[in-house]
Amino acid sequence: MAGGAGSGALRELILVVAVALAGLLLAMVAAFTPWHATPAGNAPAGLVELHGPGDPGPGPGAPHVG
């Protein structure tokens, strides 16, 4: 009886590790695949600006709103 319980536990452990590896693989694909396409092809990744085109941005004279 103890042999059957160990086999089920090992099978469950292998399933948990396989699901974890599949999740890690999907996360890596999502993180490192270029997803923002342009007419000329995939654009390189860059920083996202957090202010509008007419906004002076956070500077010494700009008050913080939020």
C-alpha positions, 0 to 999 in steps of 0.5 A: 500500500505504501508503494501506491501512495508514493507513486501517486505523490511522485506523479503529482509532484512531476505534474506540479513541476511541469505546470510551473515550467510551462508557466515560466516558459510562457512568462519568458515568451511574454517578457522577451517577445517584441509585441509592438509592431510598426509598419516597418517591422518590430520596433525596439523597446524603449522607455515609456514617457509618462507625460503628454506632448504639451506637458513640461514634465516633472522639473524643478518648477513643475508642481506634483499633481496626484 
